[in-house]
Amino acid sequence: MSTTRFALAQIDTCVGDLDGNAAKVIATTRMARERADVVVFPEMTLTGYPIEDLALRATFREAAWNKANELAAQLESEGMGGLYVVVGTVGTDHANGKPRNRLVVLHGGLVWAGYDKHFLPNYGVFDEFRIFSAGERHVVLSIDGVRVGLAICEDIWQDGGPVAELAAEHIDVLLTINGSPYEEGKTQTRLDLARRRAAEVHAPMIYVNQVGGQDDLVFDGGTFVVDTDGTLLQRSPMFMEDLAYFTLDTDREHQEVCEVAPRMDPDEEVYTACVLGLKDYMAKNGFTGVCLGLSGGIDSALVAAMAADAVGGGNVYGISMPSMYSSQGSKDDAADLAANIGAHYDVQPIKPMYDAFQQQLALDGVSAENLQARIRGVIVMAYSNSKGVLALATGNKSELACGYSTIYGDAVGGYAPIKDVFKTKVWQLARWRNSAAAVGMGVGGLHIVGNEAGDAGVQLPGGVMIPVNSITKAPSAELRPGQKDSDSLPQYELLDRVLEAYIEHAHGRADLLADGFDDETVSTVIRLVDRAEWKRRQYPLGPKVSALAFGRDRRLPVTGAFRE
């Protein structure tokens, strides 16, 4: 019988932190040394991913290569040289001097083997074709007589290439390391793809994925193994670091099922992705706290809840900035939310500053409304500067799509946690978080990187995190008497369906009409979305959770004559 034990190391890395990433490899390998022959880490482990233009710096590539050699030597010196440790890094194509997305195997104190990624994605959030040089050879490792075929992420997404070549090599297992970002529905898409590839190469497939946030991307982990017949043999939890094990027995027709983590609730997935994106963005940029305006509305309430889950309520500074138009109910809802999550809470009325501006400017209409928002933006940034915390923008995808925000006002901030969440989804996520609170998930109790042990967090009074009134009341910016969002926009239930078709499915006017939307609504939405591109270019980044997010995914001209 020929068996090989694989440790599947789903870890959170940081772009550019060679020392920190290497230290994680060492620490994780120490944990796995007694139970594994092969320890597998995600794509570009040592350098972090996505590396972007840092790969073009020759000195960084040299430092990364030196770090791989140092790591191999350290593994040997600690008595772990007999293991085969698979890590991702950046290499160099010496024929043209360009970087390569590389997998290396550390064994016996040396960089024992290597493989370069063939397919370089150049769509959506990816820009690898511009940066890297493509590999040209497939690689099969012989590890104690077991034939291991190698691939890196996109290599399994495209037909042909190394996977097709490996199909003729009689491999025992297909091993792929990945940096695959999260988006709704992608978990099942990956699994379906892996089943096709396992059938193609007539061998089980191991899929090890990165976890954690990096700028506007969130990596969900969800590492798994499928058998030749598509049976799910192992699955790691999403959004947490994890070290799992799989034993390959080449004498068995079908492999033994290991530990399979359950699927997450779809709303829990999106909520957790947003929180992890914020948590890691703060950690990797040196922030320990946040500030934001608390209006009593659903958007700021959800963002505050996410912030509390990311860094604890005591590190959240909520600022109520009532105007002459703010309702007592909204002020009460903001105060209740802050109390529920244990946030710092200050009240800074804006009327004195508004009156001072108006004495000189005498604005009316939309200009006067925007002035209120901009005063609030100044206050939020003053808190950010004085307390050294990250200012959060609280706008959602529906508002961002339609330009329903004020530049230098409510759009101010360094990070926007719900930037890629439609308004109707905001309500869904709020209801999910309250339902989780009702069954014991306290503040900070989310299952996420840093809480792998499953601490339930600080329990919420009455089992409610977000005030119910913030969820149920009609949304309003409260910038004039009796104002409602529906005065300026179609009802969100309709608006979001049109926006999803127009933005995420690239439906044009004719498509939208064929979808059954009326001409007036289609004209309104297209006009609003197209005219707001200049605003979106100035909005802070936030975590991508949908199939198509504003920013890297959607590249449109700011100006142009074309209008549908």
Buried (B, 14 or more C-beta within 10 A) or exposed (E): EEEBBBBBBBBBBBBBBBEEBBEBBBEBBBEBBEEBBBBBBBBBBBBBBBBBEBBBBEEBBEBBBEBBBEBBBBBBEEEBBEBBBBBBBBBBBEEEEBBBBBBBBBBEBBBBBBBBBBBBBEEBBBBBEEBBBBBEEBBBBEBEEBBBBBBBBBBBBEEEBBBBBBBEBEBBBBBBBBBBBBBBEBBEEBBEBBBBBBBBBEBBBBBBBBBBBBBBBBBBBBBBBBBBEBBBBBBBBBBBBBBBBBBBBBEEEEBEEBEBBEEBEEBBBBBBBBBBBBBBBBBBEEBEBBBBBBBBBBBBBBBBBBBBBBBBBBBBBBBBBBBEBBEEEBBBBBBBBBBBBBBBBBEBEBBEBBEEBEEEEEBEEEEBBBBBBBBBBBBBBBBBEEEEBBBBBBBBBBBBBBBBBBBEBBBBBBBBBBBBBBBBBBBBBBBBBBBBBEEEBBBBBBBBBBBBEEEEBBEBEEBBBBBEBBBEBEBBBBBBEEBEBEEBBBEBEBBBBBBBBBBBEEBEBEBBBEBEBEEEBBBBBBEBBBEBBEBBEEBBBBBBBBBBBBBBBBEEEEEEEEEB
